Amino acid sequence: MELTALKTTYYTLGIIFMALILIVLLTLLIILFYIKHKVSLLQKNIEEKISDLKRHPQEAALDLGASLIEKLVKKGKSGKK
């Protein structure tokens, strides 16, 4: 094998490797931004629920009690365990 063919092969492999690394890094960057977006949505949702609880504590307690009673009734209908 000639030296130029060896150089060409080496450079070609280097270009392929750099392209693959670039694709992997871009994919990781996109995944990172996606996770950051989901976390910020979750944080906003939790903050909304907390502010609703602070504004209307009686309604929240009534909703909690109603859901607990509903679950107990469903559990009672399905059989005691």
NUTI-684012 format. One record per residue (C-alpha): y, x, z; residue in three letters; residue number from 1. Coordinates in pm, 1 decimal. Layout:
% residues N
R; Y; X; Z; ALA; NUM
...
END
This chain:
% residues 81
R; 0.0; 0.0; 0.0; MET; 1
R; 337.8; 131.5; -90.9; GLU; 2
R; 615.4; 185.4; 156.2; LEU; 3
R; 841.6; -73.4; -11.3; THR; 4
R; 571.4; -339.4; 13.0; ALA; 5
R; 530.4; -257.7; 380.1; LEU; 6
R; 907.7; -284.4; 431.6; LYS; 7
R; 919.1; -615.4; 247.1; THR; 8
R; 634.6; -752.5; 457.0; THR; 9
R; 801.0; -633.9; 777.9; TYR; 10
R; 1136.6; -787.8; 685.3; TYR; 11
R; 973.1; -1112.8; 576.2; THR; 12
R; 789.2; -1142.3; 905.8; LEU; 13
R; 1112.9; -1064.8; 1090.3; GLY; 14
R; 1300.8; -1339.9; 903.6; ILE; 15
R; 1021.6; -1590.5; 969.3; ILE; 16
R; 1015.3; -1497.3; 1338.9; PHE; 17
R; 1394.0; -1530.0; 1372.0; MET; 18
R; 1386.8; -1868.7; 1197.7; ALA; 19
R; 1113.5; -1993.5; 1431.2; LEU; 20
R; 1300.6; -1869.2; 1737.9; ILE; 21
R; 1617.1; -2042.1; 1612.9; LEU; 22
R; 1428.4; -2369.2; 1567.1; ILE; 23
R; 1275.8; -2340.6; 1915.9; VAL; 24
R; 1614.7; -2266.8; 2074.6; LEU; 25
R; 1781.2; -2558.6; 1896.1; LEU; 26
R; 1498.8; -2788.5; 2004.3; THR; 27
R; 1533.9; -2675.2; 2366.0; LEU; 28
R; 1909.9; -2728.4; 2347.9; LEU; 29
R; 1864.6; -3082.8; 2214.9; ILE; 30
R; 1608.5; -3158.9; 2486.8; ILE; 31
R; 1846.4; -3021.7; 2750.4; LEU; 32
R; 2131.7; -3245.2; 2634.1; PHE; 33
R; 1896.6; -3545.4; 2618.7; TYR; 34
R; 1782.7; -3487.9; 2977.8; ILE; 35
R; 2144.2; -3438.0; 3090.9; LYS; 36
R; 2239.6; -3768.4; 2927.7; HIS; 37
R; 1951.6; -3952.9; 3095.3; LYS; 38
R; 2037.8; -3805.8; 3436.6; VAL; 39
R; 2403.1; -3905.0; 3401.5; SER; 40
R; 2298.7; -4260.6; 3306.9; LEU; 41
R; 2072.1; -4274.4; 3610.9; LEU; 42
R; 2351.0; -4145.3; 3834.2; GLN; 43
R; 2594.6; -4403.2; 3696.7; LYS; 44
R; 2338.4; -4680.5; 3748.8; ASN; 45
R; 2275.7; -4576.9; 4110.2; ILE; 46
R; 2648.9; -4551.5; 4181.6; GLU; 47
R; 2698.0; -4903.4; 4038.6; GLU; 48
R; 2423.2; -5044.2; 4257.9; LYS; 49
R; 2566.8; -4876.4; 4566.6; ILE; 50
R; 2914.9; -5009.2; 4493.9; SER; 51
R; 2769.7; -5358.6; 4439.7; ASP; 52
R; 2593.0; -5332.3; 4774.5; LEU; 53
R; 2916.7; -5229.8; 4942.4; LYS; 54
R; 3110.2; -5515.8; 4783.1; ARG; 55
R; 2849.8; -5788.4; 4841.4; HIS; 56
R; 2617.6; -5691.4; 5129.1; PRO; 57
R; 2514.9; -6051.5; 5208.3; GLN; 58
R; 2403.3; -6122.9; 4852.1; GLU; 59
R; 2204.1; -5800.3; 4848.1; ALA; 60
R; 2029.9; -5893.3; 5171.7; ALA; 61
R; 1950.4; -6241.5; 5039.8; LEU; 62
R; 1811.5; -6096.6; 4715.6; ASP; 63
R; 1597.8; -5850.7; 4910.4; LEU; 64
R; 1463.4; -6124.6; 5135.8; GLY; 65
R; 1388.6; -6352.5; 4840.7; ALA; 66
R; 1200.3; -6079.9; 4656.6; SER; 67
R; 997.7; -5992.2; 4966.8; LEU; 68
R; 903.7; -6358.0; 5020.9; ILE; 69
R; 807.8; -6390.9; 4654.4; GLU; 70
R; 579.1; -6087.9; 4678.2; LYS; 71
R; 420.3; -6216.7; 4997.3; LEU; 72
R; 354.6; -6555.8; 4838.5; VAL; 73
R; 198.2; -6393.5; 4531.1; LYS; 74
R; -17.8; -6174.7; 4752.7; LYS; 75
R; -123.1; -6476.7; 4955.8; GLY; 76
R; -221.6; -6670.7; 4642.8; LYS; 77
R; -426.0; -6383.1; 4500.7; SER; 78
R; -631.1; -6354.2; 4817.8; GLY; 79
R; -581.3; -6183.1; 5147.7; LYS; 80
R; -653.0; -5812.7; 5145.9; LYS; 81
END
